[in-house]
Amino acid sequence: MKKTIMWALIGSALSMTNTSHALSVLEDAELSDVTGQALFSVVKETDASQGLDFFKLGIDAELSLNANIKSLQLGCGGENGAGACDIDISALSLGCVVGASGNCITLPTNIAGQPKGQDFDNSLSNQKELRDFVLTNPFFQFAIKGGDQAATREVVGVRVGADKAQGPMSIGAMNNFSGYLTGINNLYIQAQTNVAVTCKQGTANCSDADASKYSQDFVGDYGILAGGKKQQYEASAYLGVKNAEILNLLFGAVTVEYRDQTINTAAAQRENLGIVANGNRMTQVQIHGLQLGSLVDEVVQNLTINQMCTGHDPGKCSAIGTDTIGNTLLPLLRTGIKIYMKQETLKGLNLPVPEQGTLELDGAYSTKLTNLLNAYVLPYNLGNVHQIDVDSNLFGIALTSLGNGIRFPGFAEDAKATKGWSMYLEDAFTININQPLTTLMSNIVQTGLAAQGNITMLEQPYRNCYGSMKFC
């Protein structure tokens, strides 16, 4: 029936008597002046290493999308088990509402400490226009196994993508991800002054033995020494590490503990660190290259003592236990401080702390701890990722039946479309950890948020609805 209709149309076209619509012969010279472009194109690539042929059916067009999907669930049940999906994303938006700043507007947050985004003015007057998610030259790409023989030819995978995908993508919650996802992490540690090394007296999990002597202002005379007492100023923040002795002079006549001092810390940073998630039904990405051991060494090497009050009476200080003497002795103290801080960091990350050998020098032991922390790969929960700015020529969703997956043309060397449904998102997002040292150490040592994959929060999703609606 379809062939009959097609030939009828062709016959009608050829039988037209109006010369203005009739087909005419073009000479070679005339033909050279004619240009044209097919709407559809087919490209074949062969990958002998996988034994696959790839056929890409492309559309020469630009597709602009602005869409909200309440729940995107692909590959649920079956081999995954009841309720488990290859891809499970809630409140997925393609596109955003742009504010007067020219940036996508971030939805409001009521969570303390959560970043607000570049433009967080959600007022109606600030909602200027929509920004689309644009697919340039979208295509279907088929993976064919046994393509040389018609009897064995088999479609083992299909990918939906585009030569270029660009635009904002928002995620309410990424519950499961399969495929390949990469991003960038930047760690910025802010400089601080007058920071207590231990915890604040009277706060949760702060014992009297650990409490800093700088948990409150000392009310008394000003001056280095006044009536046998030293003026103490309340610390600006608290690192929260456990108290320990770091120096013992004159057979215990003068001891220096962490609770005896406040410090000034310098800024430190790690930039453009790789984030990789590659596999099935993942809930976390991995942050490589933090070099936490070297980071502790750097912070301790650049710290100075702000206040110091040695002695067991928090209201009285030894005459030689001053910040001036402390900074003079600091070169002797740094190795011990580095060791202790690294031991606390290892404990906070639920990593074993090796014992120091009887004949093992402090320097060698400190290096051992540094190496252990430098090798640590920090997990980060995908549930924290809400904003993705896509700018890729490999973005797409694939479905394959092969157990070992398929590496489609252009994929990174270590990337594959895994069995079932998968997504390819390269350089998709940035995690900026921008915190003072006290917050960072608290999240590592005290709260355990770092080991749990929640070292920092990220911005809420972009707004993609006009008015007051959060998701439409």
C-alpha positions in Angstrom: 0.0 0.0 0.0 2.8 2.4 0.9 4.7 1.7 -2.4 1.4 2.3 -4.4 1.0 5.7 -2.8 4.7 6.6 -3.3 4.6 5.7 -7.0 1.3 7.5 -7.5 2.9 10.7 -6.1 6.0 10.3 -8.4 3.7 9.7 -11.4 1.7 12.8 -10.7 4.8 14.9 -10.4 6.2 13.6 -13.7 2.8 14.0 -15.6 2.4 17.7 -14.8 2.0 19.6 -18.1 2.7 23.1 -16.7 6.3 23.8 -17.9 7.0 25.9 -14.9 6.9 22.8 -12.7 8.3 20.2 -15.1 11.7 18.7 -14.6 14.4 20.1 -16.9 17.9 19.1 -17.9 20.9 21.0 -16.4 24.2 21.2 -18.1 27.4 20.6 -16.0 28.1 24.3 -15.8 24.6 25.0 -14.6 24.7 22.1 -12.1 27.9 23.5 -10.6 26.0 26.6 -9.5 23.4 24.5 -7.6 24.0 23.7 -3.9 21.9 21.7 -1.5 21.9 19.9 1.9 20.0 16.8 2.8 17.9 17.0 6.0 19.1 13.5 7.0 22.6 12.0 6.8 24.0 8.6 7.5 27.6 8.0 8.6 29.2 4.6 9.3 32.2 4.0 11.6 33.8 0.6 12.4 35.6 -0.3 15.6 37.4 -3.6 15.1 38.5 -3.8 18.7 34.9 -4.1 19.8 33.7 -5.9 16.7 31.1 -3.3 16.1 29.8 -1.1 13.3 28.2 2.2 14.2 25.6 3.9 12.0 24.6 7.4 12.8 21.4 8.8 11.4 21.8 12.6 11.8 19.3 15.4 11.3 20.7 18.7 10.0 18.7 20.9 12.4 18.8 22.8 15.7 16.4 21.6 18.4 15.7 24.1 21.2 14.1 22.6 24.3 12.5 24.0 27.4 11.0 21.1 29.3 10.3 19.9 32.9 10.2 16.2 33.6 8.8 15.3 37.0 10.5 11.9 37.1 12.9 10.3 34.6 13.3 6.6 35.4 15.0 4.3 32.9 15.9 0.6 33.2 13.8 -0.1 36.4 13.3 -3.6 37.8 14.5 -6.7 35.9 18.1 -7.4 36.6 18.3 -4.3 38.8 15.7 -5.7 41.3 12.4 -4.2 42.4 12.4 -0.4 42.6 16.0 0.0 41.3 16.7 1.9 38.1 19.7 2.5 35.8 18.8 6.2 35.7 16.5 7.8 38.3 16.3 11.6 38.3 13.5 13.6 40.0 12.4 17.0 38.8 14.6 17.2 35.7 14.5 20.6 33.9 16.1 21.5 30.5 16.4 25.2 30.3 16.0 28.0 32.8 14.6 31.4 33.6 17.2 34.2 33.2 17.5 37.1 35.5 18.6 40.7 34.9 22.2 39.6 35.7 22.1 37.4 32.5 22.5 34.3 34.7 20.0 31.5 35.4 18.0 32.2 38.5 18.6 29.7 41.4 15.6 28.6 43.4 15.4 29.8 47.0 16.8 27.7 49.8 16.0 27.6 53.5 19.0 25.3 54.4 21.7 27.0 56.5 25.0 27.1 54.7 23.8 26.2 51.3 25.2 28.5 48.5 22.6 30.8 47.0 23.8 30.8 43.4 24.9 33.6 41.0 21.5 35.0 40.7 19.0 34.1 43.5 16.5 36.9 43.1 13.3 34.9 42.4 11.0 38.0 42.3 8.7 38.2 39.3 10.3 41.4 38.1 13.7 39.7 37.8 12.4 36.9 35.7 13.3 38.3 32.3 13.4 35.4 29.7 13.8 31.7 29.1 17.1 30.1 28.1 16.7 26.9 26.1 18.6 23.7 26.1 19.9 23.4 22.5 20.7 20.3 20.5 22.6 21.0 17.3 22.3 18.2 14.7 20.6 15.6 16.9 21.1 12.0 15.9 20.4 8.3 16.5 23.4 6.1 16.5 23.1 2.3 16.2 25.7 -0.2 17.3 25.6 -3.3 15.0 27.3 -6.6 15.8 28.1 -9.1 13.1 27.4 -6.5 10.4 29.1 -8.4 7.6 26.6 -11.2 7.6 22.9 -10.6 7.3 22.1 -13.8 9.2 24.2 -12.7 12.2 23.6 -9.0 12.1 22.3 -7.7 15.5 21.5 -4.3 16.9 23.2 -4.3 20.3 22.9 -0.7 21.2 21.4 2.7 20.3 22.4 6.2 21.4 20.4 9.4 21.2 22.6 12.4 21.1 23.7 15.5 19.2 26.8 16.9 17.6 26.5 19.7 20.1 24.5 20.0 23.3 24.5 23.3 25.2 22.4 24.8 27.9 21.3 24.6 31.5 20.1 21.4 33.1 18.6 21.2 36.6 18.1 18.2 38.9 15.9 18.1 41.9 17.5 14.8 43.1 19.8 12.4 41.3 18.9 9.1 42.9 20.7 6.8 40.6 23.1 7.4 37.7 24.5 4.9 35.2 27.1 5.8 32.6 29.9 8.3 32.5 29.9 11.6 34.5 32.8 13.9 35.1 33.3 17.3 36.6 35.7 19.7 38.3 36.4 20.3 42.0 38.0 23.5 43.4 39.0 23.6 47.1 39.6 27.0 48.7 40.5 27.2 52.4 40.0 30.7 53.7 42.5 32.4 56.0 41.5 32.8 59.6 42.7 34.6 62.7 42.5 33.8 66.4 41.3 30.2 65.9 41.1 27.8 68.8 42.7 24.5 68.1 40.3 22.5 70.2 36.5 22.9 70.9 34.4 25.5 72.6 33.5 24.7 76.2 29.8 23.9 76.7 29.2 22.8 73.1 28.1 19.2 72.1 30.8 16.6 72.3 33.3 19.0 73.9 34.7 17.6 77.2 36.2 19.7 79.9 39.6 18.1 79.1 39.4 19.2 75.4 37.8 22.6 75.9 39.8 25.6 74.7 41.0 28.1 77.2 39.6 30.7 74.8 36.0 29.6 75.0 35.2 33.1 76.4 36.8 36.4 77.1 38.8 36.6 80.3 37.4 39.5 82.3 40.4 41.2 84.0 43.1 43.7 83.6 44.7 44.3 80.2 48.3 43.6 79.6 50.7 40.7 79.1 50.6 40.0 82.8 48.3 41.6 85.3 48.1 40.3 88.8 49.5 37.0 87.7 46.8 36.7 85.0 47.0 37.2 81.2 44.3 38.8 79.1 42.6 36.2 76.9 40.3 37.0 74.0 37.6 34.6 72.9 38.5 32.6 69.8 36.9 33.5 66.5 36.3 29.9 65.6 37.2 26.4 66.8 39.0 23.6 64.9 37.6 21.0 67.3 40.4 18.5 67.4 41.1 16.5 70.6 43.5 18.0 73.1 47.0 16.7 73.4 50.4 17.8 74.8 52.8 19.1 72.2 55.6 20.4 74.3 57.1 19.6 77.7 59.8 21.9 79.2 61.8 21.7 82.4 60.5 18.2 83.3 56.9 19.3 83.2 57.3 22.7 84.7 55.9 24.1 81.5 53.7 22.1 79.2 52.0 23.3 76.0 48.7 21.7 74.9 46.5 22.4 72.0 43.8 23.9 74.3 46.4 26.4 75.4 46.5 28.4 72.1 44.8 30.1 69.3 46.4 30.3 65.8 46.3 32.3 62.6 46.0 30.2 59.5 46.9 31.1 55.9 44.7 30.5 52.8 45.3 27.3 50.7 43.8 26.0 47.6 43.5 23.1 45.2 42.0 23.8 41.7 40.8 21.8 38.7 40.7 18.5 40.5 39.1 15.6 38.5 35.7 14.2 39.4 34.7 10.9 37.9 31.7 8.6 38.0 31.8 5.6 35.7 29.6 2.6 36.1 26.1 1.3 36.9 23.5 2.7 39.3 25.9 5.0 41.1 25.0 7.4 43.9 28.5 9.0 44.3 31.3 10.6 42.3 34.9 10.4 43.3 37.1 13.5 43.9 40.7 12.8 43.0 43.9 14.8 43.8 42.9 16.5 47.0 46.3 15.6 48.5 44.9 16.0 52.1 48.2 15.1 53.7 50.1 17.7 51.8 47.3 20.2 52.6 47.7 19.6 56.3 51.5 20.1 56.0 50.9 23.4 54.0 48.4 24.8 56.6 50.6 23.9 59.6 53.7 25.2 57.9 52.1 28.6 57.4 50.3 29.0 60.8 51.3 31.4 63.5 50.4 31.4 67.2 48.0 34.3 68.1 47.5 33.7 71.8 49.1 31.2 74.2 48.4 30.5 77.9 50.2 27.6 79.3 49.5 26.2 82.8 46.7 24.1 84.2 44.7 27.0 85.6 42.8 28.6 82.7 42.9 31.9 84.4 46.7 32.0 85.0 49.5 31.6 82.5 53.2 30.8 82.9 55.4 33.9 82.3 57.3 32.0 79.6 54.3 30.5 78.0 53.5 33.5 75.8 52.6 33.7 72.1 56.0 35.3 71.5 57.8 32.3 73.0 55.4 30.0 71.2 56.2 31.5 67.8 59.9 31.3 68.6 59.5 27.6 69.4 57.1 26.9 66.5 59.7 25.4 64.2 60.2 22.7 66.9 56.4 22.2 67.3 55.4 22.0 63.7 56.2 18.3 63.1 54.3 17.2 66.1 51.3 19.4 65.1 51.4 18.0 61.6 51.4 14.4 62.9 48.5 15.0 65.2 46.4 16.9 62.7 46.9 14.1 60.1 46.0 11.4 62.7 42.8 13.2 63.5 42.0 13.6 59.8 42.5 9.9 59.2 40.2 9.0 62.1 37.6 11.4 60.8 37.7 9.7 57.4 37.3 6.3 59.0 40.8 5.3 57.8 43.2 3.2 60.0 46.0 5.2 61.8 49.3 3.3 61.7 51.3 3.2 64.9 54.7 4.9 65.0 57.6 2.5 65.2 59.9 2.6 68.2 62.8 3.7 66.1 60.8 5.6 63.5 61.6 9.3 63.5 58.9 11.8 63.6 59.7 13.2 60.2 59.4 9.7 58.6 56.2 8.9 60.4 54.7 12.3 59.3 55.6 11.5 55.7 53.9 8.1 56.0 50.7 9.7 57.2 50.9 12.3 54.4 51.2 9.6 51.8 48.1 7.8 53.2 46.0 10.9 53.1 47.3 12.0 49.7 46.0 8.7 48.2 42.5 9.2 49.7 39.8 9.7 47.1 36.9 11.7 48.6 33.4 10.5 47.8 30.7 13.0 47.0 27.0 12.3 46.8 25.3 12.9 43.5 22.2 13.9 45.5 24.0 17.2 46.2 24.3 18.0 42.5 21.4 20.2 41.2 22.9 22.5 38.5 24.6 21.2 35.4 25.7 23.5 32.5 26.1 21.3 29.5 28.5 22.2 26.8 29.4 19.0 25.0 29.5 17.2 21.7 29.1 13.8 23.4 26.0 14.4 25.5 23.4 11.7 25.1 21.5 8.7 26.5 22.2 5.1 25.4 20.7 1.7 25.6 22.8 -1.5 25.2 22.4 -5.2 25.7 26.1 -6.1 26.0 27.3 -7.1 29.4 30.7 -5.4 29.1 29.1 -2.2 27.6 29.8 -0.2 24.5 32.3 2.5 23.9 30.6 4.7 21.3 32.7 6.8 18.9 34.3 9.8 20.6 33.8 8.5 24.2 36.7 8.9 26.6 39.1 5.9 26.8 37.7 4.8 30.1 34.1 5.5 29.3 31.4 3.1 28.2 27.7 3.0 27.8 27.0 0.3 30.4 24.5 -2.5 30.0 21.0 -1.2 30.1 20.4 2.5 30.1 23.2 5.0 30.6 24.0 8.7 30.2 27.1 10.5 29.0 27.9 13.8 30.8 31.5 15.0 30.4 32.7 18.1 32.3 29.2 18.5 33.5 29.5 20.4 36.8 31.8 22.1 39.3 32.0 21.5 43.0 33.4 24.6 44.8 34.4 23.8 48.4 35.0 27.3 49.7 35.3 27.1 53.5 37.4 28.3 56.4 39.7 25.7 57.9 37.5 25.3 60.9 34.5 24.3 58.8 36.5 22.0 56.7 38.1 20.3 59.7 34.8 20.0 61.4 33.2 18.3 58.4 36.2 15.9 58.3 37.0 15.3 62.0 33.8 16.0 64.0 30.7 15.6 61.9 31.9 12.9 59.5 30.2 14.7 56.6 33.3 14.4 54.4 33.4 10.6 54.7 29.7 10.4 54.1 30.0 12.3 50.8 28.6 15.6 52.0 31.7 17.7 52.6 29.8 20.7 51.1 26.4 21.6 49.7 25.8 22.9 46.2 23.2 25.4 44.9 19.5 24.6 44.5 18.2 23.8 40.9 17.7 26.6 38.4 14.3 28.1 38.1 12.5 27.0 35.0 9.0 28.3 35.7 7.7 31.9 35.7 6.0 33.2 38.8 6.1 31.5 42.2 6.0 27.9 41.2 9.1 25.9 42.0 8.5 23.2 39.4 6.0 23.2 36.6 
